[in-house]
Amino acid sequence: MNNQCISYLFFDSMTQSLSTSGHSPAISSKKLRHVVISCMIGNALEWYDFALYGYFGVMISRLMFPPDQTPVGLLLKSYAVFFLGFIMRPLGAVLFGYIGDRHGRKKALMWSIYCMAIPTTLIGLLPTYEQVGAWSAVVLIVLRLFQGLSMGGEFTGSMIFVVEHAPEGKKGLWGSWSSLSVLIGLLLGSVLGMLIDGVLTPDQVKLWGWRLPFLFSFAGSWVGSALRKLTDDPDQAKADEKEHNVAPKKSMFLGRLFAHYWKDMLRVVVIDVVVAVGFFLVTIYVMTYVEQHGQVGYHFSANTLSMLAFACGIPVSGWLSDRWGSITVMQRSIFLLCLISLPCFWGLSSSTFGVVLLSHCALSAVMGCIFGPVPSLMVSIFPRQVRYSGVSIAHNISMAIFGGSAPEVAIYFIDRTSITLMPGVFLAVAGIISWCGLANLRRSRMGKMA
């Protein structure tokens, strides 16, 4: 209760400061506070749920798959199941995007949190291979697919909801809180993993300890859904809903979206390459990389510090994007990422723990600077009537192709080339691709102004 009161007071002070900053908010400070807090809590819990498999995936694979697996084969199978969740993300984007654009953002966000809470809780109750044989792997895959379906509409929906409510001139800063909530979810997972790892014995973690965070998520999801019921769609969205009270068929809606906005969707896919690759290499794969190729052990506490560095970069870059522009901030951050990616992956294989930690924190902080302006930039690309669908589909196509496969691609290239710095090369190439996408978007906007 104390934390909740602190959060409310914090956001209330920020919204009150907006009222006197020269940019009058379009909605009351109380409503804006409810919108931001509900989206941050819900999105944080969604990413907490989704990230749990990233942290406990190898152990879960050992329990759910046949025991006669080689270490590399088990690792690849673990990340393959992780990737399966991404297959459903584009489908979830289509489903929740249609609901959000035609039936309201709030309704889509309510359904997305339900679709994550149930399968996540069931993973915590899943029987092992020793108990039910191959059915354990089958049920695990099905539950992961439902998690992916939910993620197809959650992050993009929450950032759209926040940016549409935010006042002009502050959309970059307020939108960055949606990105920050992703890191809050990951930090919750990291801290809880650290506590479980520190308090329980290895045998206890294997037997039942790994199940606890999956079961805990149900209570958090219930709180998030309750808070979202207190919010409402933007006034313009409600007016458009009345205007389009006879909604077209989904096929017609998607046909018009791809016919008229395919260039914008392609730009989002390209811009998101570094977001997708960087996020999953830096937050999920790095721990595996250090364990396999480093000369010192890595620990949940070090990962938590790196996530704090990631989180610190997000609001700073969101604030700067309101002054310099989202494209400028992202391009400069990507340029810096390309410069440090190889040195940092070299540092991750160091025999000195301080160098390993510093390398991870540097990558995380720069990725945070890339993440901050993403919500306001993505929302600005599409008109409001197709925004939820356009952003969600394009973002999740990029995440499915480049994000979910990033750890497995990194492992594959290291295995094929025996070059341990290949993840750094992969990350730099992803940055170059996205930088070019941002340059194309800038030229397109300048052409429209001419």
N, C-alpha and C positions, 0 to 999 in steps of 0.2 A: 504493500500500500504506500509506503514511503517513497519507493522508486517511482511509482505511478504519479504521486503528487509532485515530485520533483520534475518529472517529464512534463506534466501539464503546466507547471509554473515556468519552466524553461521556454516552452513553445509559446506560452501566452506572452512572455516578455518580448520574444522575437516578433510576434505578430503585432504587438502594440508599437514596437519601434518602427515597423513598416508604415504604420498610420501617420507617423510624423516625419518620414524620410523623404517626402516629396512625391512618393508613388502611392497613391491611395489604393488600398486593396479593394478588389471588386466584391469581396464578401467580408462578413464580419470576422474579427479575430478569433472568436469562439468556433465558428464554422471551419475556418482554415486550420485551426489547431486540431479539430476532430478529424479532418481529412488527412492531414499529414501523419498524425499519430496512428490512426487506424491503418493507413497504407504501410507505414514503416513496421508496425508490429506484425501485420499479416504477411508482408513480404519477407521480413526477417525470419518468421517461423517457417515459411515455405522453403527458403534457402537453407535454413537449419535442417529441416527434414531431408531435403534433397542432398545436402552435403554429408549427411551421416553415412551414406553408403560410400562416399569417397574416403572417409576416414576409417571405416570398419570393413571396407569391401573385401580385402584379401582374407580377413578372418571369416567373413560370411561365406565367401566362396569355398573355403576349406570345409565349412560345416554343411553347405548345401549341395556341393558337387562331389562326385566319386573321389575317394582319397588318393587314388593312384595317379597323381598329377606331378609333372616336373615343376620346379619353381617358376621358370619362365612361362610355361603353359598355364599355370594357375594364375599368374599375374595378368597374362593376356586375357584369360577368361573372365577375371574379375573386372577388368576395364571394358571388356566386351558387353557385359551385363550393364555396366555403367553407361555405355554408349547406347544401349537399347532404349533407355529412357528418352534419349534425344530424338529417336525416330518418331515418337508421338508428338513432339513439340510442334512441328508445323501443322499437324492435324488439330492439336489443341488451339493453335493460333487461329485457324479457320473457324473453329467452333466458338471460342470465346470472343474472337474479333467480331463475328456476326452478331452475337448477343450484345456485345458492348456498343456497337454502332447502331443497332436497330432497336434494342430493348433497354439500353441504359448501361453506363459503366458500372454502377453499383451492383446490378444483378449479375453481371459477368464476374466481378470480383468476389461476390458471395459464393458462387458456384465453384470458382477456382480453389478457394481455401477448403471447401468441403472435399473436393476431389483429391486433395493432398493429405488431409488429416486421416481419412479412413485407411488407405493403403499403407501409410507410414506406420500407423498403429498395428496393422496386421503383420507387417514385417517383424515387429517386436514379438509377435506371437507365433512366428513361423516355425514349424517342426524341422528338424535337421534331416540330412540324408540317411543317417543311421536309423532314424525313426520311421520315415515314410519312403525312402528310396529316391528315385528320380523326380517324384512329385514335388519335392522341396524346391528343386531348381525351376520347375515349370511354374509353380505358384510365385516364386520370387520374380521371375521374368514378367509375369502378368502384372504384379503389383508395381514393378518398376515402370511398366508401360503406362499405367494410370498416373503415376507421379509425373511422368513426362507430359502427359496430356494436360495436367493442371499447370505445369510450368509454362506451357505454351501461351497462357493468357495472364499469368500472375504478374511477372515483373513489368512487362510492357503496359499492362492495364493499370497498375499502381502508379507508374511514373506519368502516364497520360492523365490520370485522375488528379494527381497533385499539380502538374504543370497547368492544366486547364483551370484550376481554382486559383493559382498563384497570380499576384498582381503583375502588371507590366513592369519591366525593368528589374524584376526579381525572380524571373522564371528559372534562370540558371541556378541560383542559390537554392531555391525551394525544390527544384527538380533533383538537385544533387542529393537531397535527403533520401530519395528513393534508391539511388545507387548506394548510399551509405547503409541503408537497411540490409542490403545483401551482405555486407561485411559484418554487420551486427549478428546476423544469423550464423555466419561462418565462425565468428568469435565465440558465440554460444556453444556451437558444436565443438570447437577446439578446446574451450575451457572445460566443458563437461567431459570430453575425452581425456583431458589431462587429469581431472579429478578421479575418473574411473580407473585410469591407468595407475594413479598414485595410491589410491586407497585399497583397491582390490588386488589380489594375487593374479598372475597370468592365467592360472587354471580357473579362477572365479570369473575373470573377464570372458574366457572362452565358453564357460558353461552357461552363464546367465548375465554377466555384467554388460555385454554389448547390447543387450535388449533394452536396457533401462532408458537410454535417450530416445529410442523410438517410441516407447510407451509414454514418456513424459510429454512428447510433442502433442498428444491429444488434448491435454489441458490447455496448452498454449494456443492451439488452433481454435479452441472454443472461445477463449478470451478475444482472439483476433476477430472472429466472426461476430461476436457480440458488439465490439467497437465499431465495426463496419456498418452495423445496422443503424448507428447514430448519424451516419453521413447521408448525403443526398447528391444526386447528379448536379452538374453545373446548370445554371438557369438556361443558358443557350441550348444545352443538350435536351432539356425538358421541352423547350419550345419546338425544337426540331422533331422530337418524338411525336408531338401532337400533329405536326405537319405531315409526318410520314407514318400515320397510324395504320395504313395499309402497307405493310412491308413487302417488298418484292421477294421472290423466291431466292433461296441462297445461291443457286446456280447463276441467276441473272445478276445478282449482286457481285459475286466473284468475277463474272465475265466482264462487267463494267470496270471493276477494280484493276484487273490485269490489262484491260484494253487501254485505259487512260492513264494509269499510274505505274506502269511496269518499269519505266526509267527510274522513278523515285524509289521503287522497291529494290531495283538492282543497285542503286547507290547505297541504300541502307545495308544490303548484303555485303558489299565491298567494304564499306566503312567499318562494319562490325567484325571483320576478319581478325583484327588485332585485339578487339574486345573479347572475342570468343577464345582464340588461341591463348592470349595472355592470361586471361582469367583462370583457365583450368590448368595451365602449366604452372602458374605462380602460386595458386591457392591449393591445388590438389596434388599435382605431380611432383613438386619440388621435394616433398618429404620422401617419396619413393626414390627419387633421383639421388638424394644424399645417402640414403641407406644402401643403394646399390653401387654408387660410384664415388662417394665421399670417403674420407679417411677418418671421420669422427661420427659418432652417433648423433641423431637428431631427435628432438623431443617436442612434445606438444607445447611446452612453455615457449620455446623459440618460435614455433609457428604462430603462437598467439601474439608475440611481439611484432612479427612481420605483418600480421593482419591489422594490428594497430597502426603501423606505418601506412598500410594501404588505406585505412579509414581516414587518416589525417589528410591525405592528399585530396580526397573527394570534395569536401565542402570548400576548401581553398580554391580548387580549380573551378567549382561551380560559381563561386563569388567572382572570380576573375573573368569567367565567360560573360557575365552581365556587363563587364566593362570593355573587354577586348573582343568579344565575340566567341562563340562556341568553336567555330572552325579553327580560328587562330590558336586558341588554347590547346585543342586536341592535336593540331599539327606540330606545335612546339614540343608537346609532351611525347608524341610518337618519335620525333627526331631524337630526343634524349634517350628514349627506350632503345632505339636502334644502336646508339653509341655504346650503351652499357650492357647489352644483352650477352655478348660473348664474354667480356671480362667477369660479369656476375656469375655465369655458369662455370667459368673457370674457378672462381672463388668458392662456389658451392662444393667443389671437390677438394678443397684445401684441407690440410691436416690441423688447421687452427680453427677452433669453434667460433671465435670472434669474427674471423673472415667469412665463415659460412653464414653466420647470422647477419652480418653487415651486407653481404651480397643479396641475401633474401629480402632484407628490409629495403634495400635500394630498388630492387625490381618491383616490390610491392608499392612503394611510395609513388614511383613513376606511373605504374598502372592505375593507382588511385587518381592521379592527375588526368589520365585519359578518361576514366569513368565519370568524373564529375559532370562534365558538360553533356554527356550522352542523352539524358532525358529531354532537356530543352531543345537540343539539336534535332532529335528524332521527331518530336512533336511538331516542330516547325516545318518539317518537310512535307507533311500531308495536310490537306484540308480536314476540318473536323468531322465531316460526314463519313469519311472512310479512314479516319486516323487509327482507330483501334485495330481494324483489320490490316491496314497497310503496314503499320509499324510491327504488329505482332507476327504476321506471316513472314515479312522480310527478315526481321531480327531472328526468328526461330529457325528459318532456313539456314542462315549463317551459323547459328549456334549448333544446329544439327550436323552440318557438314564439317565445320572447322573446330567447334568447341568440344563436343563430346568425343571426337576422335583424336584430339590433340595429345593426350597422354599416350595412347596406343601408337600413334604415328611417331612420337618421340622415341618410344621404346623400340619400335621397328627399325628406325634409321640408325640408332646406336648399335643395335644387334647386327645390322647389315654392313655398316661401315666401320664399326669399332672405334668411332670418333665420339668421345663423350660430350663434346661441345655442340653436337648437332641440335639439341633443343634450343640453344642460343641462336643458331643460324635460322632455325624454324621461326623463332619469335621475331627476329629482325626482318625476315622476308614478309611475315604477316604485317609488320608495321609499315613496310614500304607499300604494300598493296593498299592498306587503309589510307595512308597519306595521299596516295594518288586519287582515291575515291573522294576524299575531302577536297582536293584541288579541283576535281571535276564538278563537285557541288558548288564550290565558290564561283567557278566560271559560269555555271548555269544561272546562278542568281545574278551575277553581273550582266549577263546577256539579257535577262528579263528586265533589268533596270534601264538598259540602254534604249 
